[in-house]
Amino acid sequence: MQRTPPGWPRISSALFYQDASKAIDWLCKAFGFEVRLKIEADDGKIEHSELTYGDGLIMVGDVSRALAQGRKTSEASPRMINGVNTQSLCVVVDDADAHCAHSRAAGATILQEPTTTDYGADYWVDRTYSAEDPEGHRWWFMQRFSPPKV
């Protein structure tokens, strides 16, 4: 495999929100993302954004911009489609309990409290919780205790 472009992970994801600007602020406050790039149109809607968490990257888009311009779009916020999620993002954190407490205080809906799971001697132990953001995207945050054996 060739190297990825500088500053880009091998894989990233894009999420769509009815109010991407508000979502970006919330994701940074609640989950600890950092804005790497945010391009706003004249009407204040997000044209493109890149948020990082460590070496991970997500893009956050504004579905309402495309809809307002009358463009057909296949993107939607879960709130637009009865809460349906077609993906759930996993983020590795240093301390699942502290991250969960911070997320809860910032308004995240905690779907599963931090739980430790031991997958056996051939695998690993992790502590994971899951949360939902204000537009219904599902997230899970994992703290890994021991690396998988190679």
N, C-alpha and C positions, 0 to 999 in steps of 0.2 A: 504494500500500500504506500502511496505517496504521502508526504506530510500534508497536514491540513494548512489552510491559510493562517498566517500569524494571528493569534488571538481567537481562533475558532476551534471549538471542540469537534470531535469526529461526528457527533450527532447533536442536534438541538431540536427544539419543538416550538411551534407557534400556537398561541392561544388567542381567542377572539372574545372581545367584551363589547357590550353595548355602550359602555363609557370607559374606553381604554385609558384615558388620562387619569381618571379616578382609580381605576384598577392598578395602574402602575404605582401611584402613591400608596395605595393600600398594600400591595405586594411587598413594597420596600419596608413599610412600617411594620407589618404583621409577620412577614416571613424572612425578612433580612436581605432581600434582593437589592442590588445596586444598579442604577441607571448607567448604562454605557453609552447609549445613543437614544435620543428621542427627537423625532422630527414631527413637528406639528404643522398642519395646513393653516391657511388664513382663518378658517372657521374654528380653529382650536382643536379639531379632531386629529387623532394620531395617524400620521401617514405610515410611520415605521418606528419601531423601538426595539432595543436590545437590552435585556436585563441579565445581569450575571449573579451567580452565587458560587463563589470560589471559581473553579474552572468550568462550571456549567453555564449554559446560556439558554435563555428563552426569548422569543420575540412575542410582543403583545400588540395585537392589531385592533382597530376600531371597526367593528362590523356595521355600526350605524352610518359611517361615512359612505360606504358602498351602497347601502340601502337608500340613503337620502339622495344619492345621485342616480337612483333608478337602475343601478347595475345588478344583475343577478349574481348571487354569491352562494357558495356552498359552505361558508363559514357561519357559525352561530355561537352565541353564548348558551350554556346549558339552560339559563333562565328563559331563553326564547323557545326552547323545545322541551318543555315540561321536565326540566332537570336532567335530561339524558346526558351522560358523559360517554364519549367514545375513547377516552384515554384517561389515565390517572398518572400523574407525574410523581416520581420518587426523587427525593433530595436527601443526600447523605449529610447529616449534621453532627456536630461534635458532642452535643448533649441533648438528647431527645426530650427529657423532662423540662429543662430550662427553655428549650425552643417552644415546646407546647404551652408552657405557662405564658411566655411572651406573646405567642400567637393568640391565645385565648383572651389576654388582656387587650389586644388590639382588635378584637371582635370576630376572630375566626370561629366558625362552628366546628367544635371538636366532634368528630364522628366516632373515633375510637381512642380511648385514653392510652397513654404509653404502656406498652406491653412487651415483656421480654420473651423471646422465642429462641429455643435452643434447637437447631436443626441437626444436631448430632456431631460426633467427633470428626466425621469426614467433611463437615461443612463449617458453620459458624453460628454465633449467637448474635442476635441483634435486639435492639429496643426500638419499637416503632409506634408511631401514632398516626392517625389520619385526620384530615381537616378539610373543610369546604370553604372556599372564598365567597365573597358576597354575591357573585353571579353564578355560583354553583359548580365551579371547577373543583374537582377532587384532587387532593394532594396527600402523599404520605411521606413522612420524614423518618429516616432511619439512622440509628447510631449503631455502627458495627463494632462488636467487641473483640472478635478474633478473625483474622483473615482466613479465607478458604485455603485449603491445602492444594498445592499445585502438583 
